[in-house]
Amino acid sequence: MQIVHLSDIHYSDAYFIPEIADSMVDSINLLEPDLVVITGDLTENGFSAEYDGVKRFIDRIKCENKVLVPGNHDSKNAGYLHFEDLFENRFSSQSFMDVTVVGADSSQPDINEGHIGRENYGWIKEAFSGENFKVFALHHHLVPIPLAGRENNVLVDAGDVLELLNRCKVNLVLCGHCHIPWVWNLNNMLVVNAGTLCSSKTRGKTTQCYNLIQADNENSDGNWKVRVSRVFSKGNMELVTEAVM
């Protein structure tokens, strides 16, 4: 199973870089991923025209299976309504091969802070009740990461969500938001942050990139071997971590 994880496109006249976007799409299509997960901030301001443009861009990615969640920028100006029109559910649970992916909208209209909410814990637990490889996707990061400054944008209920995901034996958490690619291994759960895919809103010396996650369970011991790599706009790839879970 090859999963491409990208985030923070920020489609807009101000920040979207077309030439990097084109390079990234070509790179992703060459990989022929089984699944593409996009963890929010598709747009900069949540405007209808931005949504139309980013929809055309995402449609160029050749993958039948896509999971998208909105970010805080997508929920600006009631933009979550456009998200629902174009991409349907802001909360979803889907299975692909031996993988279950749960996507949750952690955004709140016109507020930067993230929140999942106790009202969603029950269905998340139920969605992860099987024995598949388990992936949770959201926009806001669950744990502090380097170079992010004051950590006031971690989920306000991060502790409860982490405990829930740990109890559900989730294998992989995919986040975006701060435009800093990073990986934590917590209790044998990989928490993988993505940088910005193709916007000019990079931090420090980071650059545009996306994550490639390769998950393999061909061995008879029932464990999954997981490799996380970072792919850059010029096509170069960097192995970040390997884990057996």
Secondary structure as the mmCIF struct_conf table of DSSP 4:
data_model
#
loop_
_struct_conf.conf_type_id
_struct_conf.id
_struct_conf.beg_label_comp_id
_struct_conf.beg_label_asym_id
_struct_conf.beg_label_seq_id
_struct_conf.end_label_comp_id
_struct_conf.end_label_asym_id
_struct_conf.end_label_seq_id
STRN STRN1 GLN A 2 LEU A 6
STRN STRN2 TYR A 11 TYR A 11
BEND BEND1 SER A 12 SER A 12
TURN_TY1_P TURN_TY1_P1 ASP A 13 TYR A 15
STRN STRN3 PHE A 16 PHE A 16
HELX_RH_AL_P HELX_RH_AL_P1 PRO A 18 LEU A 31
BEND BEND2 ASP A 34 ASP A 34
STRN STRN4 LEU A 35 THR A 39
BEND BEND3 GLY A 40 GLY A 40
STRN STRN5 THR A 43 THR A 43
BEND BEND4 GLU A 44 ASN A 45
HELX_RH_AL_P HELX_RH_AL_P2 SER A 48 ASP A 59
TURN_TY1_P TURN_TY1_P2 ARG A 60 ARG A 60
BEND BEND5 ILE A 61 ILE A 61
BEND BEND6 GLU A 64 GLU A 64
STRN STRN6 LYS A 66 VAL A 69
TURN_TY1_P TURN_TY1_P3 ASN A 72 SER A 75
HELX_RH_3T_P HELX_RH_3T_P1 LYS A 76 ALA A 78
TURN_TY1_P TURN_TY1_P4 GLY A 79 GLY A 79
HELX_RH_AL_P HELX_RH_AL_P3 TYR A 80 PHE A 87
BEND BEND7 ARG A 90 PHE A 91
STRN STRN7 SER A 92 PHE A 96
TURN_TY1_P TURN_TY1_P5 MET A 97 ASP A 98
STRN STRN8 VAL A 99 GLY A 103
STRN STRN9 GLN A 108 GLN A 108
TURN_TY1_P TURN_TY1_P6 PRO A 109 ASP A 110
STRN STRN10 ILE A 111 ILE A 111
BEND BEND8 GLU A 113 GLU A 113
HELX_RH_3T_P HELX_RH_3T_P2 ARG A 118 ASN A 120
HELX_RH_AL_P HELX_RH_AL_P4 TYR A 121 ALA A 127
TURN_TY1_P TURN_TY1_P7 PHE A 128 PHE A 128
BEND BEND9 GLY A 130 ASN A 132
STRN STRN11 PHE A 133 ALA A 137
BEND BEND10 HIS A 139 HIS A 140
BEND BEND11 LEU A 142 VAL A 143
TURN_TY1_P TURN_TY1_P8 PRO A 146 LEU A 147
BEND BEND12 ARG A 150 ARG A 150
BEND BEND13 VAL A 154 VAL A 154
TURN_TY1_P TURN_TY1_P9 VAL A 156 ASP A 157
HELX_RH_AL_P HELX_RH_AL_P5 ALA A 158 ARG A 167
TURN_TY1_P TURN_TY1_P10 CYS A 168 LYS A 169
STRN STRN12 LEU A 172 CYS A 175
BEND BEND14 HIS A 177 HIS A 179
STRN STRN13 TRP A 182 LEU A 186
TURN_TY1_P TURN_TY1_P11 ASN A 187 ASN A 188
STRN STRN14 MET A 189 ASN A 193
BEND BEND15 LEU A 197 CYS A 198
STRN STRN15 SER A 199 SER A 199
BEND BEND16 SER A 200 SER A 200
TURN_TY1_P TURN_TY1_P12 GLY A 204 LYS A 205
STRN STRN16 CYS A 209 ASP A 216
BEND BEND17 ASN A 219 ASN A 219
TURN_TY1_P TURN_TY1_P13 SER A 220 ASP A 221
BEND BEND18 GLY A 222 GLY A 222
STRN STRN17 LYS A 225 PHE A 232
TURN_TY1_P TURN_TY1_P14 SER A 233 LYS A 234
BEND BEND19 GLY A 235 GLY A 235
STRN STRN18 MET A 237 VAL A 244
#
